[in-house]
Amino acid sequence: MEYLKEYIKEESPSRNKIAVKMMVKPSTAESYRSNISEKTGARTRLGMFMMAVRFGLGKVEAFLPDPVAVEYPRTGAEVICT
């Protein structure tokens, strides 16, 4: 669980960054990631974030980008994408 907590805090998580924060070797951090992946089936970065949210370690809103206004050229309509 500690690995997932650190993983979701990082904008671009790497085993070296997480290992430093957890005060373990990078190979140990990689083992944690591998074990979580194997047990949960989370094979991608998105899968890891979904597992963290499912375990209550973060909220979906924390991972969403800021809303962006998009204007459609043909109609001129503006839509706010969240």
Helices and strands as residue ranges (DSSP letters): H 2-9, H 15-22, H 26-40, H 45-54, G 60-63, E 68-71, E 78-81
